[in-house]
Every structure is written in structure tokens, then in C-alpha cells.
Amino acid sequence: MEFWESSFIEKQTMWGFEPTDSAILTKDFFLEKNVKEILIPGIGYGRNAKVFIDNGINVTGIEISKTAINLAAQNGLDCNIYHGSVSDMPFDNKQYDGIFSHALIHLLNKDEREKFIKDCYDQLKPNGYMAFTAVSKKAPMFGKGKQLDEDYFEIMEGVKMYFYDSDSIKQDFGKYGLVEFSEIDEPNKIMKGKPSINFNMVICKKTL
């Protein structure tokens, strides 16, 4: 994970400050479901957190890069962020109404993905919702670089990605209250003209 630390050192706020479309959609969904307090694993420097905070939702984050956490503070993000890897969850024994994780799960290997989904589910209150965005096999990077396993590639030095489709979504999220999934294309909001990246948006509900 040195990759992310050095990326944030070098590129700082590399995705700008506009929230992703999926964060905006999730914010609307969480407001509709009366979600008051959320956990954002992989919060980065907080570009997606702000849209929740601005709408009265309390945010706690987890972030592996100390530089990203410092950038969040410098940019006025007012929330508690645990420094560490999502593989070391949980960082508190709290349960949240909602969890939002953007573009993180596909960076984990099979065992890590399974643990991550379970750890998120365990930190949900009953009737709470979790929303994940995971890169899709339709994304332009699919099949690039070195193949490590089925649908799993090292697309560049230090970046391994697992590409989801409907079957693997059902397989990974099926036993964790999978409600629905849909496709969402995330435009590159910084570099106009760059292709958008195809994601799957996955929603789960904890029903006991």
C-alpha cells in the first residue's frame, strides 16, 4: 500500500474535490432511508465525504495514507478518520446506519474482499445499508497488464484490480443482504476527455 501513500504525496488531491456521481446517488439514498451516521472505508482526502457531511450525515473514515488524512484536515474536512488498512477492521466497536465504500473493494484480493464485506456488514446496525462501488469488467482497464487470477490483473506496478460482473457480485455479496446492483459510469471530473470508468454499484441491507 506504499503505492497510495506515494501517490498522495506526489499528486495530492489527485481527483479534485467534486464528489463522484455514486457518492451523490448514495447520499440521496441514505437521506431517503434516514441514515444519520456512516462509515467510509478508504475515505482518501475526503472528496466523497463532504457531500454526506453537508447534508447532515455524521461521517467516520478509515484511510491507509497518512498524507491523505492530512490533506483532508487541511481542506477543512471535519470528521474522525482512523489511520490504517481496511484489512485491519474494525477500528471501533460501533455500528453505523450506513457504510459507503467507493472504488476500494476491487483493490483487494479474494480473502481480503471477503473479510472486508463481512467486516462492513458486522459494523452495520440492523436495517442499516451498505453501498459499494466496484470496477466492472466493462472498464477500459479490464484485461490490461498481468493476469494474476480470473478477472484479477496487475494493471500497473503496485495496482492490482479485480473486475466484477453480475455473477461475482452475487457470489461475494449474496450472503450479506444484497438488495440490488446497477451499472454506473463515473466520468473523469478532472481531466475532461478521458474515458469514464465503468463501475458496479452494490447495495446491501442488514436484516436480522
N, C-alpha and C positions, 0 to 999 in steps of 0.2 A: 504493500500500500504506500510505499515511498513515492510511487508514481503520483498519487493525488497530492501529497504534501508538496512535492517539487512543482507540480502543475499550478497549484495555488500560489506558490512563491513566485513563479515565473509569470503566470498570466493573470494573477489576482482575480478580479471579478470577471472571469472569462466568459460568462454567459449574460453579462449585463444584469439589470435589475428588474426587468419585466418578468412577471411570473409566467410559467408555462401555461398553455391552454388547459392542460389536465389539472393543474392546481386550481385554476379558476372554476372549472367544472366541479371539482371535488368540494371547493368552498361552498358553491351553491347547494350541492347535495347535502353537505354537513349542516348548513343552516336550515335546510328543509327538515332534516332529521333532528334538529335541536341539539346538535353536538356542541359542547361547551369547551372541552379540553382535549387536545390532541397531542400525539407523539409523532415527530417527524424524524425517522432514522435516515441518516445521510442528508442532514439539513444544509450542508455546504456553508456558504456565506449568507444563506437565508433569503435568497430571492423569491422562493416559493412560500416562505413562512409569513412574509409581510401581508399577503393577501388574506390570510386567516386572521392574523392579529388585528388588521384594520377593520375586520368585521366582527370583532368582539370575541374571537375564539382564543383561548389560552393555549400557548404552544410550548412544548418542551422538545428539545432536539438532541440528536446523537450525531457526532461528527468525528471522523478519524483524523482530519487535518487540523492541527493547532492553528495554522495560518488562516484557514477558512473561518475558524471560530473568532480569531482576532479581527478579520475583515468584517464579520457580522457585527461585532461590537462597534468597530469604527464607523460602520454605516448605520448606527443607531438602532440595531435590532435588539429589542428589549425582551429577551426570554432566556430561560435556563437551557444551557447546552452541555451535555455530557461529552467529555473528550474520550473517544475510544472507538473500537471497531464494533459494528453491529453483531459480529460473531461472539462478542462478549456480553450480549444482552442476557438478562435485564440489568439495567443500571440503577433502577429503583424498584420498589415492590408495589408500585402504584398501578392502578388500572385506569385506562383512558376511555373516553366516549368514542374516540376516533383515532385512526392511525393513517398517515399518508406517507407513502414512500415513492419518490419519483426516480426512475432510471437507476435503481441501485441493485435490485434483485438479480438482474441478468449479469452482474459482475461477479457473482458468487458461483462456486462450484456446486455440484448436486447436493452434497451433505450440508454445505453452508446454506443453500437455498431452503432446504427442508427445515433446518434449525431456525432460520430467520422467520419463516412463515409461522412456525409453531410459537416462537418467542413473541411475535407480534400478537398472535391470537390469544396467548396467555395474558397479555397485558391489556386486553380489551375488557371493558365492563360487559356484563350480559346485555344483549341487544345493541352493543356497540358495532361500529362499522370500520373496516379497514379497506383502503384503496391503494393499489399498487399500479405503477406503470412499468411495463416490461417490454424491452425491444422485441420487435416482431421479425419473423423470417422474411417479411416483405421489405425490411430496411435495406438501404443501399450497401451496408457493410456485410450483409449476410454472405457467408462463403468466402470472405476475404481472409488472407493471412494463412495461419497454420491451423489445420483442424486437429483438435485435441480429443474430441468425442462427438457423439451425434449432436448436431446443432450447436456445438460449442467450439469456438475459434479464438485463437490469439490474433486479434485483428491488427495489433501493432505491439511493439515491445512494451510489455508490462500491462497490457489491457486485454483481458480475456472476457469474452462475451458469450452468453448462452441465449439463443434466439428462440422465442416462444411461438407456438401456434395453438390452435384451439385444443388439440389433444393434450399437449404438455401442460396447458393451463388447467384443464380438468384433472389431470394427474396430480399436479403439485398442490392445487388449491381445493380440490374436491372435498377433502375431509375437514376443511376449515371454513365451512359455511359459505361456499361460493354461491353468490346470488346472480351475478351477471358479468359478462365481459364484452368489451366492444373495441373496435379499432379506432385509434386516434393518430392523426399525423401532426407531429409537432414541427411547426416552422422554425427555421433558424432566425431568431429575432434580432440577432446582432449583425450577421453577415447576410444581407439580402442577396438573393440569387443562389444561395447554397441550397441544395435539395432538402426538403423536410425529411424527418426521420419517422418511420412508421413504428408506432407503439401499440401494445395492447393495454387497455385499462381494465383492471380486475377489481371487482367489488365483492367483499365477503362480509357476512353478518354473523355475530356470535349469538346463536340461540341455544339456550340450555334446556 
